[in-house]
Structures are given as C-alpha cells and as structure tokens.
Amino acid sequence: MRLPNLADMSDVEAIHWYTSEVLRLSREGQLNSEYGKALREWKKQLNARLEQSRKEWF
C-alpha cells in the first residue's frame, strides 16, 4: 500500500487528500483495514508537520 509523500504536498493538499480517503473508507466500512491503519500513521506525520508549521508561524 502506497500513501503519498507529504514532502510533495502542501498542507491544504494533504488535509484534502486525507479527508477524502477517510470519507471513502468510512463509506466502505474499511476504517479498520490495514490501509486504514496506515492512513492513521500517515495522519500522525501530517499532524507533526502542521504543529511544526504552527510553531514557526507564531
């Protein structure tokens, strides 16, 4: 399973992509699949990046 590289995406693009994937998995009842678990790990990386951006901004 291949998730997008965060370094190649803007924050807005990453949030949009993640949200659409979560909605799709939810509709399919697949949030607890291996892909869903990998997606949650990817989200942790995104959260860390967003938090770093906030610290730099303020």
Buried (B, 14 or more C-beta within 10 A) or exposed (E): EEBEEBEEBEEEEBBEBBEEBBEEBEEEEEBEEEBBEEBEEBBEEBEEBEEEEEEEEE
